[in-house]
Amino acid sequence: MSENKFDAIVVGAGVAGSAAGYLLAKAGLEVLIIERGNFAGAKNMTGGRLYSHSLERIIPGFAKEAPLERKVVREKISMLTADSAVTIDYQSSQSGEANTDSYTVLRSDFDRWLADKAEEAGAVLATGILVDKLLVKDGKVSGIITGDEEMEADVVVLADGVNSLLAEQIGMKKPVTPSQAAIGAKEVIELSADVIQQRFNLNESEGVSWLFAGSVTDGCTGGGFLYTNKDTISLGIVCTLSELKHTDKTIPQMLDEFKEHPAIAPLIANGKTVEYSGHLVPEAGYNMLPKLYQDGVVIIGDAAGLVINTGYMVRGMDLAIASGEYAARAIIQAKEKNDFSASSLADYQRLLEESFVLKDLKHYQNFPAFMENPRIFTEYPQMLSDVMADMFTVDGTPAQSLLKKIMTHVKKIGIFTLLKDAWKGVRSL
């Protein structure tokens, strides 16, 4: 293998790219992983939750050595108005059992660890390098161009994020539209481990995942999130880009107001912001899938739009890692045949289709459209707040039946409107 020729070049050292690089190197292929950040994870952002099953299959027992924050044992979902919160709180002794467990993570630490695992397996990691173009010869991707330098490879793996300009350059992907993506903003807020455990009613190493909808995004499609880490809290919001035209507030303003909400402010009191980041998030799921392979190239992770948001659960890293695995398996088979054509790399899509990745994406493909209903973020949170206020208010007036209290507020929206929305929501899930 010449100095500038590899079996595979992976563009992007996020979890998808590093997982692919790890498996390819472990199989004996010459692999180069290129990351534009100064280190793996420097440019990556997520709310902060990793479902373990995908990585457990690749690196059994990884949780014993990976830089994980807390195991999630508690799930909370809140509907917010400007001054109230209605919350579902689920906690079970069965939460976090083997292969169904999940963890909060900080990407700057976790991604660096996973990239190190790829290096240990034999991959070459090059950081601080921006790939300008893909090298195309006779209609086939045959490497990359960075600055004045060309590097050749039998196959290139694009793991360069939701706004993959490289995939756009070769016609595999159309530019992301405002309705297909959201903008996320996150603060990492420092608090002691003892304070976090006291405020969230957690034992040592236990964590909570908490999602929010309603006033947090000023009535726009989106929501908020809170994840507990060892000695920090990840707090942020996500708002669909196309919705920002409906509000005068900026994303930073929304995040500041979220921090001041009466349900949030006591939880982060006296905390110190140690990190602030923003990120583009793929939102359309199955309906924004690009062409996943062609001669000499495959697309994985966020670059392929592999994210699922069901309102009560947000998944991205487990899908990304699995896509890296299936891409690696297809490339290893292609190496054995010495055939990196589109027909050979089609095994990648076949593996995705046979797995949970595309099955889950397809299952939830109608949910993004359902979430465009503005009542979910305005009228329904207010209705729930009003119902709860009536239930718990005692002011000396004669009591009414619970059904009458509920129906008083349901009628403001309309019974048939509520039933129609509920039916659409159930069908989309």
C-alpha positions as CSV (number, residue, x, y, z in Angstrom):
1,M,0.0,0.0,0.0
2,S,1.6,3.3,-1.1
3,E,1.9,6.2,1.4
4,N,-1.1,8.0,0.0
5,K,-3.3,5.0,-0.9
6,F,-5.6,3.3,1.6
7,D,-8.2,0.6,1.5
8,A,-10.6,3.0,3.1
9,I,-10.7,6.7,4.1
10,V,-13.3,7.7,6.6
11,V,-14.2,11.4,6.7
12,G,-15.4,12.4,10.2
13,A,-14.4,10.9,13.6
14,G,-17.8,11.0,15.2
15,V,-19.3,7.8,16.6
16,A,-20.3,6.6,13.1
17,G,-16.9,7.2,11.5
18,S,-14.9,5.8,14.4
19,A,-17.1,2.7,14.6
20,A,-16.6,2.1,10.9
21,G,-12.8,2.8,11.2
22,Y,-12.5,0.5,14.2
23,L,-14.1,-2.5,12.5
24,L,-12.3,-2.0,9.2
25,A,-8.9,-1.7,10.9
26,K,-9.7,-4.7,13.1
27,A,-10.3,-6.7,9.9
28,G,-6.9,-5.8,8.7
29,L,-7.7,-3.0,6.2
30,E,-5.5,0.0,5.8
31,V,-7.7,2.8,7.2
32,L,-7.4,6.6,7.4
33,I,-9.9,8.6,9.6
34,I,-9.8,12.3,8.9
35,E,-11.4,14.7,11.4
36,R,-11.6,18.5,10.8
37,G,-11.6,19.2,14.5
38,N,-8.4,19.4,16.6
39,F,-9.5,16.1,18.2
40,A,-12.3,13.6,17.7
41,G,-15.4,15.1,19.3
42,A,-14.2,18.7,19.2
43,K,-16.9,19.5,16.6
44,N,-19.6,17.1,17.7
45,M,-22.6,17.9,19.8
46,T,-25.6,15.9,21.0
47,G,-28.1,16.1,23.8
48,G,-26.1,13.5,25.4
49,R,-27.7,10.0,25.5
50,L,-26.2,6.8,24.2
51,Y,-28.3,3.6,23.9
52,S,-25.8,0.9,24.4
53,H,-26.9,-2.0,22.2
54,S,-25.1,-1.0,19.0
55,L,-21.8,-0.4,20.6
56,E,-22.1,-3.4,22.8
57,R,-22.3,-5.6,19.7
58,I,-19.1,-4.1,18.4
59,I,-17.1,-3.7,21.6
60,P,-18.6,-6.1,24.2
61,G,-18.3,-4.8,27.7
62,F,-17.4,-1.3,26.5
63,A,-19.1,0.3,29.5
64,K,-16.4,-0.9,31.7
65,E,-13.8,1.3,30.0
66,A,-15.6,4.0,28.1
67,P,-15.9,7.6,29.6
68,L,-19.6,7.3,30.4
69,E,-21.3,9.8,32.7
70,R,-24.4,8.2,34.3
71,K,-26.6,5.3,33.5
72,V,-30.1,6.5,32.8
73,V,-32.6,5.0,35.3
74,R,-35.3,7.7,35.2
75,E,-37.3,9.1,32.4
76,K,-39.2,12.4,32.6
77,I,-41.4,14.2,30.0
78,S,-42.8,17.7,30.7
79,M,-45.3,19.9,28.9
80,L,-44.5,23.5,29.7
81,T,-46.4,26.8,29.7
82,A,-44.6,30.0,30.6
83,D,-45.1,29.4,34.3
84,S,-46.1,25.7,34.8
85,A,-45.1,22.2,34.0
86,V,-47.1,18.9,33.7
87,T,-44.7,16.0,34.1
88,I,-44.6,12.3,33.6
89,D,-42.0,10.7,35.7
90,Y,-41.0,7.0,35.2
91,Q,-38.6,5.1,37.3
92,S,-38.2,1.3,37.5
93,S,-35.8,-1.1,39.2
94,Q,-35.6,-2.8,35.8
95,S,-34.3,0.3,34.0
96,G,-30.8,-0.1,32.6
97,E,-30.6,-3.9,32.4
98,A,-27.8,-5.3,30.1
99,N,-28.2,-4.5,26.4
100,T,-31.1,-2.3,27.1
101,D,-29.2,0.2,29.2
102,S,-28.4,3.8,28.1
103,Y,-25.9,6.4,29.4
104,T,-25.4,10.1,29.3
105,V,-22.2,11.1,27.6
106,L,-20.1,14.1,26.8
107,R,-19.1,13.9,23.2
108,S,-15.7,15.5,23.6
109,D,-14.6,12.7,25.9
110,F,-16.6,9.8,24.5
111,D,-15.8,10.4,20.8
112,R,-12.1,10.8,21.6
113,W,-12.2,7.4,23.4
114,L,-13.9,5.7,20.5
115,A,-11.4,7.2,18.0
116,D,-8.6,6.0,20.2
117,K,-10.1,2.5,20.0
118,A,-10.0,2.7,16.2
119,E,-6.3,3.8,16.4
120,E,-5.5,0.9,18.7
121,A,-7.1,-1.4,16.1
122,G,-4.7,0.0,13.5
123,A,-6.5,2.9,11.9
124,V,-4.6,6.1,11.3
125,L,-6.3,9.2,12.7
126,A,-5.5,12.6,11.2
127,T,-7.1,15.6,13.0
128,G,-7.3,19.3,12.1
129,I,-7.8,18.5,8.4
130,L,-10.6,19.7,6.2
131,V,-11.5,17.6,3.2
132,D,-12.3,20.0,0.4
133,K,-13.5,17.6,-2.3
134,L,-13.8,14.0,-3.2
135,L,-11.4,12.6,-5.8
136,V,-13.4,11.2,-8.7
137,K,-11.8,9.2,-11.5
138,D,-13.8,7.7,-14.4
139,G,-17.1,8.3,-12.5
140,K,-15.9,6.5,-9.4
141,V,-14.9,8.1,-6.0
142,S,-11.3,7.1,-5.5
143,G,-10.1,9.3,-2.6
144,I,-10.2,12.8,-1.2
145,I,-8.6,16.2,-1.9
146,T,-7.4,18.3,1.0
147,G,-5.7,21.5,0.1
148,D,-3.2,20.7,-2.7
149,E,-2.9,17.0,-1.6
150,E,-4.7,14.0,-3.0
151,M,-5.1,10.8,-1.0
152,E,-6.4,7.7,-2.8
153,A,-8.6,4.9,-1.4
154,D,-10.6,2.0,-2.7
155,V,-13.6,3.4,-0.8
156,V,-14.5,6.6,1.0
157,V,-16.9,6.6,4.0
158,L,-18.7,9.9,4.5
159,A,-19.4,10.5,8.1
160,D,-19.1,14.3,7.9
161,G,-22.4,15.3,9.5
162,V,-25.9,16.3,8.5
163,N,-24.7,19.1,6.2
164,S,-22.5,16.8,4.1
165,L,-21.2,19.1,1.4
166,L,-19.1,16.2,0.0
167,A,-22.2,14.1,-0.6
168,E,-23.8,17.1,-2.3
169,Q,-20.8,17.6,-4.5
170,I,-21.2,14.2,-6.1
171,G,-25.0,14.3,-6.3
172,M,-25.7,11.7,-3.6
173,K,-27.6,14.2,-1.4
174,K,-29.6,17.3,-1.9
175,P,-29.0,20.4,0.2
176,V,-30.8,20.2,3.6
177,T,-34.0,22.2,3.6
178,P,-35.2,24.2,6.7
179,S,-38.0,21.8,7.2
180,Q,-35.6,18.8,7.3
181,A,-33.3,20.1,10.0
182,A,-33.4,21.7,13.4
183,I,-30.9,24.0,15.2
184,G,-29.8,22.8,18.6
185,A,-28.2,24.9,21.3
186,K,-26.8,23.4,24.5
187,E,-25.1,24.5,27.7
188,V,-23.1,22.2,30.0
189,I,-23.6,23.5,33.5
190,E,-21.2,22.5,36.3
191,L,-22.6,21.3,39.6
192,S,-21.2,18.9,42.1
193,A,-22.1,15.2,42.0
194,D,-23.7,15.4,45.4
195,V,-25.9,18.4,44.4
196,I,-27.0,16.6,41.2
197,Q,-28.0,13.5,43.1
198,Q,-29.9,15.4,45.7
199,R,-31.8,17.6,43.3
200,F,-32.8,14.8,40.9
201,N,-33.2,12.1,43.6
202,L,-30.5,9.9,42.2
203,N,-28.0,7.5,43.6
204,E,-24.3,7.6,42.7
205,S,-23.8,6.8,38.9
206,E,-27.6,7.0,38.3
207,G,-28.9,9.6,35.8
208,V,-32.1,11.1,34.4
209,S,-33.3,11.9,30.9
210,W,-35.8,14.7,30.7
211,L,-37.5,16.0,27.6
212,F,-39.7,19.1,27.3
213,A,-42.3,20.5,24.9
214,G,-44.4,23.7,24.8
215,S,-43.3,27.1,25.8
216,V,-39.6,26.1,25.7
217,T,-39.5,26.8,21.9
218,D,-42.0,29.7,22.0
219,G,-44.7,27.5,20.5
220,C,-42.6,26.4,17.5
221,T,-41.9,22.8,16.6
222,G,-39.1,21.6,18.8
223,G,-38.4,21.0,22.5
224,G,-35.9,21.0,25.3
225,F,-33.8,18.4,27.0
226,L,-31.9,17.9,30.2
227,Y,-29.4,15.1,30.9
228,T,-27.5,14.6,34.2
229,N,-23.8,13.9,33.9
230,K,-21.3,13.0,36.7
231,D,-20.8,16.6,37.8
232,T,-22.5,18.6,35.1
233,I,-25.9,19.0,33.5
234,S,-26.5,19.1,29.7
235,L,-29.4,21.5,29.1
236,G,-30.5,22.6,25.7
237,I,-33.2,23.2,23.1
238,V,-33.9,22.1,19.5
239,C,-36.1,24.0,17.1
240,T,-37.0,23.2,13.5
241,L,-35.3,25.8,11.2
242,S,-38.4,26.4,9.2
243,E,-40.3,27.3,12.3
244,L,-38.1,30.2,13.3
245,K,-40.0,32.5,11.0
246,H,-43.0,32.2,13.4
247,T,-41.1,33.7,16.4
248,D,-39.2,36.9,17.1
249,K,-37.0,35.0,19.6
250,T,-33.6,33.8,18.8
251,I,-32.3,30.3,19.8
252,P,-30.1,31.8,22.5
253,Q,-33.1,33.8,23.9
254,M,-35.2,30.6,24.0
255,L,-32.4,28.8,25.9
256,D,-32.0,31.7,28.4
257,E,-35.8,31.7,29.0
258,F,-35.8,27.9,29.4
259,K,-33.1,28.2,32.1
260,E,-35.3,30.8,33.9
261,H,-38.4,28.6,33.8
262,P,-39.7,27.8,37.4
263,A,-39.4,24.1,36.7
264,I,-35.7,24.5,35.6
265,A,-34.2,27.4,37.5
266,P,-34.0,25.6,40.9
267,L,-32.3,22.6,39.3
268,I,-29.4,24.6,37.9
269,A,-29.2,27.2,40.7
270,N,-25.6,28.2,41.5
271,G,-24.3,26.2,38.5
272,K,-21.6,27.4,36.3
273,T,-21.8,27.2,32.4
274,V,-18.6,25.6,31.2
275,E,-19.5,24.9,27.6
276,Y,-21.9,26.4,25.0
277,S,-22.4,24.7,21.7
278,G,-24.7,24.7,18.7
279,H,-25.4,22.1,16.1
280,L,-27.6,21.3,13.0
281,V,-29.8,18.2,13.6
282,P,-31.4,16.0,10.9
283,E,-35.2,15.9,11.6
284,A,-37.0,14.3,8.7
285,G,-35.8,10.8,9.3
286,Y,-36.7,8.2,6.6
287,N,-38.0,11.0,4.4
288,M,-34.6,12.7,4.1
289,L,-32.5,9.6,3.4
290,P,-29.9,10.3,0.6
291,K,-28.5,7.8,-1.8
292,L,-26.5,5.7,0.6
293,Y,-23.9,4.2,-1.8
294,Q,-22.4,4.5,-5.2
295,D,-19.1,3.5,-6.9
296,G,-16.4,3.9,-4.2
297,V,-18.4,5.6,-1.5
298,V,-21.0,5.1,1.3
299,I,-22.7,7.6,3.6
300,I,-23.3,6.9,7.3
301,G,-24.5,8.5,10.5
302,D,-25.9,12.0,10.6
303,A,-24.7,12.5,7.0
304,A,-27.3,9.9,6.1
305,G,-30.0,11.6,8.3
306,L,-30.1,8.6,10.7
307,V,-32.0,10.3,13.6
308,I,-35.3,9.4,15.2
309,N,-37.2,11.9,17.4
310,T,-40.5,10.5,18.7
311,G,-41.2,13.3,21.2
312,Y,-40.6,11.0,24.2
313,M,-37.3,9.6,22.9
314,V,-34.5,10.9,20.8
315,R,-32.1,8.5,19.1
316,G,-29.1,9.2,16.9
317,M,-25.9,7.7,18.3
318,D,-27.1,4.0,18.3
319,L,-28.3,4.4,14.7
320,A,-25.0,6.1,13.7
321,I,-22.8,3.4,15.3
322,A,-24.9,0.6,13.7
323,S,-24.6,2.3,10.3
324,G,-20.8,2.4,10.8
325,E,-20.9,-1.3,11.5
326,Y,-22.9,-2.2,8.5
327,A,-20.8,0.0,6.2
328,A,-17.7,-1.7,7.5
329,R,-19.2,-5.2,6.9
330,A,-20.1,-4.3,3.3
331,I,-16.6,-2.8,2.7
332,I,-14.9,-5.9,4.2
333,Q,-16.9,-8.1,1.8
334,A,-16.0,-5.7,-1.1
335,K,-12.3,-6.0,-0.2
336,E,-12.5,-9.8,-0.3
337,K,-14.0,-9.6,-3.8
338,N,-11.7,-6.6,-4.8
339,D,-14.9,-5.0,-6.1
340,F,-15.8,-1.5,-4.7
341,S,-18.5,-0.8,-7.3
342,A,-22.0,0.4,-6.4
343,S,-23.3,-3.1,-7.0
344,S,-20.9,-4.5,-4.5
345,L,-21.4,-1.8,-1.9
346,A,-25.2,-2.3,-2.2
347,D,-24.7,-4.8,0.6
348,Y,-24.5,-1.8,2.9
349,Q,-28.1,-0.8,2.2
350,R,-29.2,-4.4,2.3
351,L,-27.7,-4.8,5.8
352,L,-29.4,-1.5,6.9
353,E,-32.7,-2.7,5.6
354,E,-32.5,-6.0,7.4
355,S,-31.6,-4.3,10.7
356,F,-33.4,-2.1,13.1
357,V,-31.9,1.0,11.5
358,L,-34.1,1.4,8.4
359,K,-37.0,-0.6,9.9
360,D,-37.2,1.9,12.8
361,L,-36.8,4.9,10.6
362,K,-39.5,3.6,8.3
363,H,-41.8,2.8,11.3
364,Y,-41.6,6.4,12.5
365,Q,-41.5,8.1,9.1
366,N,-44.8,9.9,9.6
367,F,-44.0,11.3,13.0
368,P,-42.1,14.4,11.9
369,A,-45.1,15.5,9.9
370,F,-47.4,15.0,12.9
371,M,-45.1,17.1,15.1
372,E,-45.7,20.1,12.8
373,N,-49.1,20.5,14.5
374,P,-48.8,23.8,16.4
375,R,-51.4,22.7,19.0
376,I,-48.8,20.3,20.5
377,F,-46.6,23.2,21.5
378,T,-49.3,25.8,22.5
379,E,-52.9,24.7,23.2
380,Y,-52.2,21.2,24.6
381,P,-49.6,22.3,27.2
382,Q,-52.0,25.1,28.4
383,M,-55.0,22.7,28.5
384,L,-53.0,20.2,30.7
385,S,-51.9,23.0,33.0
386,D,-55.4,24.3,33.3
387,V,-56.8,20.8,34.1
388,M,-54.2,20.2,36.7
389,A,-54.8,23.6,38.3
390,D,-58.5,22.9,38.6
391,M,-57.8,19.4,40.1
392,F,-55.6,20.8,42.9
393,T,-57.4,24.1,43.7
394,V,-59.5,24.3,46.8
395,D,-61.2,27.7,47.2
396,G,-64.4,27.0,49.1
397,T,-66.7,26.7,46.0
398,P,-68.8,23.5,45.5
399,A,-66.8,20.7,44.1
400,Q,-67.3,19.5,40.5
401,S,-66.8,16.1,39.1
402,L,-63.3,15.4,37.6
403,L,-64.9,14.7,34.2
404,K,-66.6,18.1,34.2
405,K,-63.4,19.8,35.1
406,I,-61.5,18.1,32.3
407,M,-64.2,18.6,29.7
408,T,-64.4,22.3,30.5
409,H,-60.9,22.7,29.1
410,V,-61.1,20.1,26.4
411,K,-64.1,21.9,24.9
412,K,-61.9,25.0,24.4
413,I,-59.9,23.1,21.9
414,G,-62.7,20.9,20.6
415,I,-63.4,17.3,21.3
416,F,-63.2,16.2,17.7
417,T,-60.0,18.2,17.2
418,L,-58.4,16.5,20.2
419,L,-59.5,13.0,19.0
420,K,-58.3,13.7,15.5
421,D,-54.9,14.8,16.8
422,A,-54.7,11.9,19.2
423,W,-55.5,9.4,16.4
424,K,-52.9,10.9,14.1
425,G,-50.3,10.8,16.8
426,V,-51.0,7.1,17.7
427,R,-50.9,6.1,14.0
428,S,-47.6,8.0,13.4
429,L,-46.0,6.0,16.3
